[in-house]
Amino acid sequence: MATASSDNTTKVFSTGENPALMTELKGHEGPVLSVAWADPKFGSILATASHDHCVLVWQEVEPNAWEIAYRHTVHTSSVCCVAWAPKDYGLVLGCGSSDGFISVLTLSEKPDVCSSAVMFHAHKLGVTSLSWAPADKGSGQEPGAACSRSHDSKEFLRKKNCPHMRLVSGGCDHVVRIWKNHSHGAAWRPKQEWQQHKDWVRDVAWSPAVGVGSTTIATCSQVRVARVPHRV
């Protein structure tokens, strides 16, 4: 388990009957605002976002020995949230910032190399949260089943029966937006938006359960923490 703290550190704990502090990660120059684990198939990889405008990707190189594998510094304000895409796409990380932009990084399986980085403007007053859609092809298969033999995210997306990427974001402009990318490239476009909240959208969550013909997104806002399920 990893925790984010205003003391500029991230702490990693073991879990179970006797939880214990395993290590303390120091690399940010401001409060850590968000943490996210990559899928275990890539090893022990953790992303941290901070008020210092920076995202760090950490890798456990030996038991309890962590190092910064990649440093992402394109944002001009606090990075409020980070979230890894479904493992089917490879090591793809979404980052939302108070500067209003979302950046999407595609890292190599050794996360010290970034093969692509895309930024697009998402919310006028800043991005507070984001969440990825499950990799469902609508074919009746388990998500990612047709492409599970390949770790190459570009090859995955070139195949006819593989899906586009989608993510949902919430912002300080009171809006929830769904974004779609067909080619694993620079063209992230808004697909749908909701303006049902009357204050900042504080969090969004795309249900990992793949239903028949639709999936569900839950959102909550600053005022009265209203939860609004959306079917898409």
N, C-alpha and C positions, 0 to 999 in steps of 0.2 A: 504494500500500500504506500502511496506517495501523497504528501501533503504540501500545500502552498502556504507561504507565510509572509507577513509584512516585514519580517526581519531580513528579507532578501534571500532566504534559503529555501531549499526543498528538502524535506526529510523523507527517508524511505524506511518503512517499518516491516518487520515480519508479522504475519498474522497467525492466529490459532489460539490455543489455550494460554500461551505465555508470549504475547506480543512484545517485541523489543525493537528499539531503534537500531537499524543496520548501518545507515550512513547518512551524512548530511552533505548535500550538494551546494557548493558556493560558486557562483559564476555571474549572478545578476548584480546590478548596481541599484536596484530598486525593488519594491515589494513584488513578490511572485503572485500573479493573479490567477493562473490556471495551469493545470498539469494534465497530461494525457499519456496513457501507455499505448504503444504500438502492439499489434497482434503478436503473441508469443512465437509464432512461426519465424519471426525475424530476429528472435533473441530478446534480451532485456534492453529495450529502447524506450526512453521517456522524453517527452517534449514538455518544456516549461515556457510560460509566457510571463512577461513582466511589465511593470510600469516604466522600465528603462527603454522601452520601444523595441526590445529584443526578444527573439525566440531562440532557445537553446535546445538542441537535440543531444541527449545524453545516451551513452552506451556503456553497459557493464562489460568491461573487457576481461575481468577476473572476478571471482566471488567478492562482492562488497567493494570492488574497485571500479569506479566510474570515471569516464572522461567525456569532455565535450567533443562530439563527433562533427557537429555542424552548428554554425552561428548564423542566424537569419536577421538581418538588420535593415530591411527596406522600409519599415514603417516609420512614420514621423511623430507618432504619439503612442500612448500605452497600448500594448497588445493584451486584450481582455480575455481572449479565449483561444484555445487550440483543440483540434479534434482530428484523429486519424480516420482516413477513409477505410471502407471495408478492405480486408486483406487481398481480395481478388484484384484490386487495382495496383498492388504493390505498396511501397512505402510512400503514401501520398498524405500530406499534412495540410489541413486548412487552418488559417490563422485570421482572427478578426480583431480589428484595431479601432481605437477611438478616433483615428484619422478618417474613418468612414470607409476604409478599404478592407477587402478580404484578399489574402494572398494564398496561393495553392502551390505547394512545393512537391516535386517528385524526386525522391532520393533513391540512390542505389541501395542494394541490399546491404552493402557496407555504407552506413549513412553519412559518410564524410564527403560524399559527392552528390551534388544536386544537378540532375539532368535537365530540369526545367523549373522555372518559377514564374507564375502568372499573378498579376494583380488586377483587380477590377473594383470600381466604386460600387458600394452596396447600400449604404445608409448615410443620409446627410449629416447627422449629428454623431455618428459613431456606431460601431458594431459591438453588441454586448454578448452575443452567443451564436453558435452555429452547431449543426448536427448533420450527419451524412445519411442519405437514404441507403437501405440495404441493397446489395447487388443482386437484384431480382430480374431475370430475363423474361418473366411471364410465360415460361415454357413448361411449367409444372415440375422443373428440376429444383434441387436445392440451390440456393444462391451460389454462383461461382463454380458449379459442378462441371460445366463443359470446359472450363478453362483452368481447372485446378492443377493441371500438370505443368503450367507455365508460370514463372515468376515475372515474366516480362509484361509490364502493364500496357505498353503500346501494342504488343501482339494480342493481348487479351481484348483490347478495345477494337482491333481491326477485324476480329472474327464476327461474322454476321449475326450470330446468336448471342453476342455479348452486349451488355447494356451501356447506355450513356451514364455518366456520373451525374448525381443530383445532390444538392445540399440545401438546407434551410437555414436562414439567418434571421436574427432579431436585432432591432436597433433602438437607439435613443429617439428616433423619429416616430415611434409607436407602431412601426410597420414590421410585419413578418413577410419575408420573401423566399420563394423557392428559385434556385438557380440550376441551370442544366448545361452540361458540356457534352457534345457529341463525339469529339475527336481527341480527347485527352490533350487538348492544345489551349490556345489563348482565348477561344471564343466561349466565355461563360456568359450566358444570357438569362435574364429573368423570365421565368415561366409563369409564375402566379404570385399574387400578393394579397395579404389581408390587412385591413386597417380597423380591426375591431377593438383594439386596446386604446385606452385614453392616456397612457403614460408609457414610460420606457418599457420595452419588452426585455425582461431580465433573463429569460432562459427559453430555449426551444429544445425539443427532443423528438427525433424521428423514430417511431417504433421499429425495432428490429424484426418484429413478426411480419411476415409477408402474407397478406390476405389475398382473396380472389378479386382481382380487378382494382383494388385500392389499398393504400396503406394509411396509417394514422400519424398525425403530428400533434403534439401537445405544446402549448405555449403558456407562459405566465408573465405577468406585468408587475410594475412597481406598486400600483394602486390595488390594494385588496388581494393581491396575488391571484387574480382570476385565471383559472385553467380553462383553455378553450381547445377541445379536440377538433382537428380538421381532417377530413378524408380527402386524399388526392389520388 
